[in-house]
Amino acid sequence: MQIASLTPSSNVVGASSLTLTVSFVIVSPFKTGYEIQMIVPAWNPNPAAVNPPHMITVATPVCAGVTNIVASPTCTYD
């Protein structure tokens, strides 16, 4: 990976209804079967929480502006 960036639509911690744009530029060809994984930690407003909530609550990622990739990418959230 040559360049990677995360761009939130707001810098307010804990704000809702925001978007996060993930951008990257790769150096070598991206072949079928390759993956890029982004791990987002749980948001923990309460340090005593046993199961803190996920930071991403609406799991509808969209792949856009994709070029120079052998196969059509899929964007998923798990």
Buried (B, 14 or more C-beta within 10 A) or exposed (E): EEEEEEEEEEEEEEEEEBEBEEEEEBEEEBEEEEEEEEEEEEBEEEEEEEEBEEBBEEEEBEEEEEEEBEEEEEEEEE
